[in-house]
Structures are given as structure tokens and as C-alpha cells.
């Protein structure tokens, strides 16, 4: 992992941004302390949720309706009670 100063980043921003993709991460240092990380972008990264495994506890309740009365039933009853 490469570390550069803010001054180096200011002087050659375009070069360091391009290098971030090749080197992975570049740490930006200000007065001896890390303040930022330049990371290269890769469009080929996969969605981390694409191949996720669903926990058995969640699978049991996943397709169950969440309690209460159906909204269409409530609206129908409300319309019946109105006097027009």
C-alpha cells in the first residue's frame, strides 16, 4: 500500500487517481497522520447480496403476511357506513 502527502496529491492528482486503480489503495497523509484513502473503481465487482444465503429463521417468516386486516376490507366497510 502506498502513502502520499497532501502536497504530492495536489501536485499530481491525475497521476495518483489513475494509480489508485492499479495499486489498490493509496493513503493520503497530512502532517504524518492518515486523512483519506484513494481507492480505484472497478465496474466488475459483483453485488455482495447477489449470492447471499438466507438464514433459516428468516426464511420461515419471509412469506408470511404481517398481521392486521386487509386494507381493501377496511375501505369497503368504511364506504358501506357512509350515508350519501
C-alpha positions as protocol buffer text, in pm:
chain_id: "A"
residue {
  index: 1
  type: UNK
  ca { x: 0 y: 0 z: 0 }
}
residue {
  index: 2
  type: UNK
  ca { x: 131 y: 341 z: -99 }
}
residue {
  index: 3
  type: UNK
  ca { x: 120 y: 651 z: 121 }
}
residue {
  index: 4
  type: UNK
  ca { x: 146 y: 1005 z: -16 }
}
residue {
  index: 5
  type: UNK
  ca { x: 126 y: 1354 z: 131 }
}
residue {
  index: 6
  type: UNK
  ca { x: -147 y: 1603 z: 52 }
}
residue {
  index: 7
  type: UNK
  ca { x: 111 y: 1811 z: -133 }
}
residue {
  index: 8
  type: UNK
  ca { x: 201 y: 1516 z: -357 }
}
residue {
  index: 9
  type: UNK
  ca { x: -169 y: 1462 z: -424 }
}
residue {
  index: 10
  type: UNK
  ca { x: -218 y: 1830 z: -513 }
}
residue {
  index: 11
  type: UNK
  ca { x: 79 y: 1835 z: -748 }
}
residue {
  index: 12
  type: UNK
  ca { x: -11 y: 1517 z: -938 }
}
residue {
  index: 13
  type: UNK
  ca { x: -377 y: 1445 z: -869 }
}
residue {
  index: 14
  type: UNK
  ca { x: -446 y: 1291 z: -1209 }
}
residue {
  index: 15
  type: UNK
  ca { x: -149 y: 1054 z: -1179 }
}
residue {
  index: 16
  type: UNK
  ca { x: -240 y: 939 z: -828 }
}
residue {
  index: 17
  type: UNK
  ca { x: -605 y: 885 z: -916 }
}
residue {
  index: 18
  type: UNK
  ca { x: -504 y: 667 z: -1211 }
}
residue {
  index: 19
  type: UNK
  ca { x: -254 y: 478 z: -994 }
}
residue {
  index: 20
  type: UNK
  ca { x: -521 y: 402 z: -734 }
}
residue {
  index: 21
  type: UNK
  ca { x: -684 y: 153 z: -969 }
}
residue {
  index: 22
  type: UNK
  ca { x: -354 y: -25 z: -1029 }
}
residue {
  index: 23
  type: UNK
  ca { x: -220 y: -16 z: -672 }
}
residue {
  index: 24
  type: UNK
  ca { x: -549 y: -76 z: -494 }
}
residue {
  index: 25
  type: UNK
  ca { x: -545 y: 183 z: -218 }
}
residue {
  index: 26
  type: UNK
  ca { x: -335 y: 493 z: -167 }
}
residue {
  index: 27
  type: UNK
  ca { x: -331 y: 652 z: 178 }
}
residue {
  index: 28
  type: UNK
  ca { x: -319 y: 1032 z: 191 }
}
residue {
  index: 29
  type: UNK
  ca { x: -115 y: 1168 z: 483 }
}
residue {
  index: 30
  type: UNK
  ca { x: -143 y: 1513 z: 644 }
}
residue {
  index: 31
  type: UNK
  ca { x: 130 y: 1605 z: 892 }
}
residue {
  index: 32
  type: UNK
  ca { x: 215 y: 1240 z: 950 }
}
residue {
  index: 33
  type: UNK
  ca { x: -146 y: 1125 z: 1005 }
}
residue {
  index: 34
  type: UNK
  ca { x: -364 y: 937 z: 756 }
}
residue {
  index: 35
  type: UNK
  ca { x: -660 y: 1150 z: 648 }
}
residue {
  index: 36
  type: UNK
  ca { x: -800 y: 979 z: 337 }
}
residue {
  index: 37
  type: UNK
  ca { x: -782 y: 676 z: 113 }
}
residue {
  index: 38
  type: UNK
  ca { x: -788 y: 679 z: -265 }
}
residue {
  index: 39
  type: UNK
  ca { x: -946 y: 360 z: -393 }
}
residue {
  index: 40
  type: UNK
  ca { x: -964 y: 251 z: -751 }
}
residue {
  index: 41
  type: UNK
  ca { x: -1305 y: 185 z: -905 }
}
residue {
  index: 42
  type: UNK
  ca { x: -1375 y: -146 z: -1071 }
}
residue {
  index: 43
  type: UNK
  ca { x: -1703 y: -198 z: -1254 }
}
residue {
  index: 44
  type: UNK
  ca { x: -1652 y: -574 z: -1248 }
}
residue {
  index: 45
  type: UNK
  ca { x: -1721 y: -602 z: -874 }
}
residue {
  index: 46
  type: UNK
  ca { x: -2020 y: -822 z: -802 }
}
residue {
  index: 47
  type: UNK
  ca { x: -2314 y: -727 z: -589 }
}
residue {
  index: 48
  type: UNK
  ca { x: -2237 y: -873 z: -247 }
}
residue {
  index: 49
  type: UNK
  ca { x: -2604 y: -959 z: -198 }
}
residue {
  index: 50
  type: UNK
  ca { x: -2637 y: -1145 z: -528 }
}
residue {
  index: 51
  type: UNK
  ca { x: -2544 y: -1487 z: -390 }
}
residue {
  index: 52
  type: UNK
  ca { x: -2636 y: -1438 z: -28 }
}
residue {
  index: 53
  type: UNK
  ca { x: -2763 y: -1722 z: 184 }
}
residue {
  index: 54
  type: UNK
  ca { x: -3089 y: -1656 z: 364 }
}
residue {
  index: 55
  type: UNK
  ca { x: -3093 y: -1758 z: 729 }
}
residue {
  index: 56
  type: UNK
  ca { x: -3340 y: -2038 z: 807 }
}
residue {
  index: 57
  type: UNK
  ca { x: -3510 y: -1826 z: 1074 }
}
residue {
  index: 58
  type: UNK
  ca { x: -3581 y: -1553 z: 820 }
}
residue {
  index: 59
  type: UNK
  ca { x: -3693 y: -1796 z: 551 }
}
residue {
  index: 60
  type: UNK
  ca { x: -3968 y: -1924 z: 783 }
}
residue {
  index: 61
  type: UNK
  ca { x: -4129 y: -1581 z: 819 }
}
residue {
  index: 62
  type: UNK
  ca { x: -4034 y: -1432 z: 485 }
}
residue {
  index: 63
  type: UNK
  ca { x: -4360 y: -1511 z: 304 }
}
residue {
  index: 64
  type: UNK
  ca { x: -4599 y: -1478 z: 596 }
}
residue {
  index: 65
  type: UNK
  ca { x: -4819 y: -1170 z: 591 }
}
residue {
  index: 66
  type: UNK
  ca { x: -4765 y: -918 z: 865 }
}
residue {
  index: 67
  type: UNK
  ca { x: -5077 y: -917 z: 1085 }
}
residue {
  index: 68
  type: UNK
  ca { x: -5380 y: -698 z: 1061 }
}
residue {
  index: 69
  type: UNK
  ca { x: -5684 y: -662 z: 843 }
}
residue {
  index: 70
  type: UNK
  ca { x: -5655 y: -628 z: 468 }
}
residue {
  index: 71
  type: UNK
  ca { x: -5678 y: -260 z: 368 }
}
residue {
  index: 72
  type: UNK
  ca { x: -5935 y: -330 z: 94 }
}
residue {
  index: 73
  type: UNK
  ca { x: -6167 y: -478 z: 352 }
}
residue {
  index: 74
  type: UNK
  ca { x: -6133 y: -173 z: 577 }
}
residue {
  index: 75
  type: UNK
  ca { x: -6207 y: 65 z: 289 }
}
residue {
  index: 76
  type: UNK
  ca { x: -6509 y: -138 z: 175 }
}
residue {
  index: 77
  type: UNK
  ca { x: -6657 y: -135 z: 523 }
}
residue {
  index: 78
  type: UNK
  ca { x: -6595 y: 239 z: 557 }
}
residue {
  index: 79
  type: UNK
  ca { x: -6776 y: 304 z: 229 }
}
residue {
  index: 80
  type: UNK
  ca { x: -7076 y: 95 z: 340 }
}
residue {
  index: 81
  type: UNK
  ca { x: -7108 y: 301 z: 659 }
}
residue {
  index: 82
  type: UNK
  ca { x: -7118 y: 636 z: 475 }
}
residue {
  index: 83
  type: UNK
  ca { x: -7451 y: 797 z: 401 }
}
residue {
  index: 84
  type: UNK
  ca { x: -7463 y: 964 z: 62 }
}
